[in-house]
Amino acid sequence: MSGFGSPTPDSDRGRAATTALRSSGGCFRIVVFPAVSFLSELRADLSRRYPSGEVEAQDTMLAGIASLGRRPADAIVIGVEAAHPRLAEAVSATRRLTGPRARILLCCAPEAEPAARRILRAGADGYVLHPLCGTQIDAALGLSTPLTWEQGRLTRVPPGASSAELEALGRALARVGGPPQLLLEALVAAVRTALRAESVALVTLRRHVVSGPDVGTPVLVCPVADDAGSLGELRVGPKMRGAYRPDDAERLQVYAALSAHLLRASRRQRRWRRLAQTDALCGVMNRRALESRLERVLDEARDRRMPVTVVCLDLDDFKSYNDVFGHDVGDDILRRTAQLIRAGCREHDLVARLGGDEFAVVFFDPTGPRVAGSRHPESAIRVLDRFREALNRESFAPLGISGRGRLTISGGLASFPWDGGEVASLLHCADQALLEAKRLGKNRIVLVGDPDGFAPRAAAPGAT
């Protein structure tokens, strides 16, 4: 038995139910008695909070107990205004009639709290204060479970979890930080396993994403929300066998809280990953992200025998612009340069800022096999030429009327597998070709070992 302290103002009061519970014999049933001064208000509060349930009010203790004899209830709320010897008898008789399956709660005004505490010993499960606090009445009725979080983790798993449920929960945890749809699907599978439900859907407010089959008219509904606000709701269809009980609603509350936490954590992880892999100034990949992605591209290239072209680009005489116009103007030039490079590439090509005024582009074609004797992709050369022309035409307002045509760029191009078989060797070869372009007078693209054009070359050692 447990009591709940004086409630604080709660926005949940009078709100629609957080959980609607129905059974095969009807909806979740609450019986309220006797005729205390706040009986009508108490019934109205409960009806608003549990709109899918049935709330019945009886004026006298005898009428209330008789109603329970005719038809069982899932919860009984007994009003307490002052110490009354027959109230304890009524609680005891109600407990004998219902057995342990029903929740018996006392509801009292703050001034009657001492009397409610004394009556608890007669067999009540707890008491709540009137006016009702939504979260307290949920917990008292067994429709929610207080959760304890430590360092961002749930300190306990849902009560009585089976091995299948734990396995499904583990799959959901493994999806945190990955594609959002995969996490949603794993959470739905875990809830379906936990409740042995025929169907479960998780509907998120963000972009109205729905994961799971169409539930139709749900039997259980629970919001997915945390301190930051609502994220959506879990909708549960009929149970595979039998009917849902209050402990199923409790389990759903646990999963709703866990789902909210995992969705927020996953969103934060994806954001942190983007920040860690993105150049803060230009909004393209940074060097670390490029090397990681290029490693995966080369693995695929070896398996599918496709060419990969790596280009290192560097703005000519960029330091002079910083010295004359200042670093703010220099930053604007770098941002605009990154935009021009990105605009000339295909969606799957990789664009990164390596540092300073140096950029890198990785061209590859995931749909085409490598042809024996093929050379540096001519398409990459054409893209780079168009980019150099676009940069030359670009008018950078901070540079004044002479800004158009002042900026030029040099580049070095290396290709897998001919110039290198690994990330480091390809980037090194492209960088050496870039230095050669600078030495030859800038404003040009140089191919590894072939500054005047491109021709077939033998595969580098270690390349396949």
N, C-alpha and C positions, 0 to 999 in steps of 0.2 A: 504494500500500500504506500502511496506517496501523495503528498499534497503539493500544491502549486502556490507560489507567493502571489501577492497583489499584482494585478496586471498593469502594464503601462499602456498608453494609447497605442493601438495597433491598426495599421491600415488594412489588415486582413479582415477586420471585423465587418461583417455584413457582405463580404465578397463571396462570389460563387465558390462552390466547393473545390478544394484542391484535389480531392480524390472522390470519384463516384463509384460506389461498390454495389453491384447487384448480384443476386444469387438466382439459382434456377427457380426458387419458389417466390421470387419477387425482389424488390429493391431493399437496400440497407434500411433497417427499421429501428427507429429510436422512439421510446415511450417516455414521456415527461409527466411527473405528478409530484405532489398534490397542488392545490390551488394557492400557491404563494402569490404575493403581490406582483411579482415580475413574471408570472407564468406565461402570459400572452407574449411578452417581449422575448422571453427565453425561447418559446416555440418559434417565433418569427426569426430570431437570430439563427437558430439551428436550421430552419428551412432554407434561409438564404445561403448559408454556408454549404449545405448538402442538398442542392436542388434535385439531384437524382435519387435522393433517399425519401423515406416516408417518416414524418415526424408526427406523432400522435400525443395529444395532451389529455390528461384525465384530472378531474377536479379533486378527487379524494384518493387517499392511499389504497382503500379497498377496491375502488374502481380501477386503479392502475394495476394492482396485483391480479385482479380478475381478468383484465385485458391480456396480461402475460400468460395466464392460464389458457385462454382461448387461442392465442397465436404467439409464438415465441418472438422475441425481439433480439436484435444484435447489441443494443446498448440501452441502458435505463438511466435517466437523469432525474434525481430526486431533489426537489427544491428544499432548502433549509433557511428559515428566517430566524429561528430562536430554538433554544433547547426544548425538546419535546420528547417525553418518554416513549411515545408510540412510534417516533421516527426510527429509533434503533430497532424496534420490533419489525417495522416495515422493511427495513434494509435486510434484516436477518431472514424474514420470510421470502423476500425477493430472491436472495441468494440460494435458499433451499429450492425454490421453484425453478430457477434458471440454471443452476449448477455453475461450473467454472467457465462455460463457453461465452456468456454474455458479460459485457463491461457494465459495472454499476458505478455511477459517478454521483457525487453530491455537488450541488450548485448553490452557493450562498452569497449573500452580500458581505462586504468586508467585516461589518460589525458582528456577523454570525459565524465568523471563521472558527472561534474556539469551540462552538457547539459542533460544527462540522468535523473537527478533529476528533472529538470524543465519539461521534457516531461512526467514524471510520472502522472502529474495532468490530462493529456488528457485521462486517462483510463487504464493505464498499471497496472499490479499487483505488479511489482517489477523490479529490474534490477540485473544483474550479471556482473562481470568483466571478460574480456578476457585477458589471457587464462583461460579456465573454471576450477573451482574447483568442483570436483565431488559431494561432499556432499552439496555444496551450490546450484548447479543446481537441485539436487534431491528435496531439500526443496522448492526451488522457483517454481518447477513444481507441488508441492503438493504430491510428491512421498515419502516423509518422514516427520516425525513429531519430532522436537526437544524434548527430554525427560529430565526432571529434576529429579535427584535422591537425596533424603535426608535420611541419615542414612541407606542406602541400600534399600530404598523402593521407588517405583514409586509414585510420588506425585499426579498423576491423572490417572484415568482409561481411556481406549479408548473413544474417543468422541462419544456421543450419544449412549452409551451402553444400551441395553435392559435388562430387568430383567432376561431373559433366559441367556443372555451373561454374566451378573454379577454372576449368579448362577454357570455357567460353569467355570468362572474364579475363583470363590471361591473354587470349587473342585480342581482346579489345585494348588492353593496356599496351600491347606491342604495336598497336596502330597509332599511338599518340605521336604527333609530329609528322605523320605521313599524310597522304591524300585524304581530305576530309570525308569523302564518300566512303572510303574503306573503314574509317573509324565509326561512322554512323552505322554501317552495315554490321560491324562487329558488336556494337552496343545493342542493336536490335536483336541480334542472335543471342546475346547473353541474357537479355530480359526474357526472350521467348523460352530459353532453356530454364531460367529460374522459376518462371510462373507456369511452365508447361502449357503455354498458350498456343492456340491454333495460329494466331497472327499477331504481330506487333509492328507498329509504325512509329518512327520518331520524326516529328514534323518540326523543323526549325523555322524561326521567324526570319532568319537571315536568308534572303533570296527564296524563301518558301520552299526549301529543300525537303523532300519527303524520302525517307529511307525505309524500306520494308513494304510488304504488300498492303493493298487497300483493306483497311479493317472494317469499313462500313460503319455500322453503329457500334461504337466501342463499349465494352463492358467496364473497363477500367480506364480512367484518364488521369494523368498526373502531370503538372507543369514541370518543366526543366528550367530551373532558375537558380541564380546565386546572388550574392550581394550586389553584383553589378547590374542585375536586371534579368528579365525573362529571355530565355534562349529558344523556347518552343514547348513542346509537350510530347509525352509518351502516350500512345493510344493502344490499348490492348483488347484483342477480340476474345471470343469465348475460350474457356479452358478446354483442353483436349478431353479431359475426363472429370466429371463432377463439377462443382461450383466453387467460385472464389470465396475465401474467408477473409476476415480482417487482417490476419497475418500476411496474406498475399498483398493486401494494400500497403502494409508496412514494408514488405520487401520491395514493392514498386517505388515507394518513397525513397528507399535507400538507393535504388538504381537511378532514380531521377536526379538525386543529389550527386551521385557518382558521375553520371553522364554530364551534368553541368560542369563539374570540376574538370573532367577529361577534355571536354570540348574547349573550355577556356585554356587549359594547359596546352592542348594541341595547337590552338591558334597562336599562343605566345611562342611556342617552340618554332613554328613556321616563320613567325615574324623575326625571331632572333636569328634563325638560319639565313633568312634573306638579308638581314643587316650584316651578318658576318661574311656573306659572300658578295656583297654589293659595294661598289665604290661610292662613297658618300657624296662626292662632288658631281660625278657624271651620271650616276644611276645605272651603269653597266656593271658587269662582273669585275671583281678584283682579281689579282694574280692567283691567289690561292684557289678561288673558285674555278678559274680557267684551267689550272693544272689538273684539278680533280675531274672536271668534265672532260677534258681532253684525254685523260687516261681511259675513261669509259668509251669515248669515241674510238680510240685506237684499238681497244679490245674488240669492239664490234667490227672495225675495219679489217682486223686479222681474220676474224671468223668469216666475213662476207666478201673478202678480197675487194675492198673498195678503197679508192685513194682519199687522202686527207691533205689539205693544203693549209699551212700555217703562215701567216703574214705578220711581221712586226712593222709598225708604222711610227714615225716620229715627225712632229712639226719642225720645219726648218727654222732655225734662228729664233726659237720661241723665247729664249732668255731675254733677248733684246726687247720684246714686247712687254715682258714683266718689268724690266728696268725702266722703260720709258713711260708706260701707261699705268703701271701699278698691278698688284696681284689680283685685284677685283676684276680688272679687264682681262687679265690672263685666265682667271677662272671662267669667265664668260666664254672666252675662246675655246677652252677645253670642253665645256659643256656642249657648245654648238658643234664642235668637231665630232664628239661622240654621237650626237643626234644625226649628223650627216652620214657617218659610217653605218649606224644602225638602219637608217632609211634605205641604204643601198644593198642591204643583206637580206637573205631569206630568213624566214622565221626560225628555222632550226640551226642556222649558222651562229657561231659564238663570237661575241664582241666583248672585249675586256680592256680596262685601263691597267697597264702594268706598273705605272708609277710616273710621276712628273708629266711630261708631254708625250709619253710613249703608250701606244695602244697595240692590241693584237686582235687579229680576226682569224677564226678557224672556219674554213669552207669544207663541207663534205656533203656527199649525196647518199643518204641512207637507202635509196631505192635502186641504185645502179651498181652492178658488180664491177670490179677492176678488170680492165682489159689488158692483156699482156702487151707490153711495149708502149703503154699510154704515157703521156707526159703531164707536166703541171696543167691542171684544168684550165683551158682557155677561158672558161666562164669567169674564173677568179680574176684573171688578168683584165677582162673587160669591166668587171665590177670595180676594180681598183682604179682603172683609168677614168671611169665615170665619176668616181668619188673625188679624184684629184681635180677633175674639171669643175665639179660642184663646189669644192673648197675654193678654187681659184675665182669662181664667179661670186662667191658669198661676200656680201657687204657687211662688215662688222662696224656698226655705228660708232662704238667708242674709239675706233681708229681714225675717225674723221673722213673727209672726202677722198682721201687716198687709200682708204681701207680696202676697197675692192681690188682684188688681184694681188694683194701683198702677201697673203698667206700661201705657203706651199708646203708639201709634205713629201717625205721620202719613205720608201718601204723596202723590206727584204722578204723574199718568198722562199719557203722550203716545203718539200712535199714528202709524205709518207707513201711508199716505203723507201724511195730512192735516196733521200737525204738523211734519213734517220728512222729508227724503229721505236724510239721511246720519247716521252714528253720532253725530257731535258735536252736530248740531242736535237730534236726538231726546233725547239725554241732557240737553242744556241746557234744552229745553222741559219735560221731566219734572222737572228740578231747580227750575225756576221755579214749576211747579205745586206742588211740595213746599213752597216758601217761602210760597206763598199759603195752603196748608193750615195752616201754623204761624201765619200772621197771623190766620186766621179762628178760632183757638181750639184748634188741635191735635186729635189723636185723630180724624182724618178723612182721606178720600181725595179729592183735587181733580183734575178733568180740565182739560187745557189749555184756557183760554178759556171754560170752562163749569163753574164751581164748584158749581152746583146740580144738575147732571145731565149727560147726554151727548146730543149732537145732531149731525146730519151737518154736515160742514164741507168747504170746498173743499180740493183737494190743494195741498200746499206747492210753491213753485217748485222745479224740479229733480227732483221725484218723478215716477215713471212708474206 
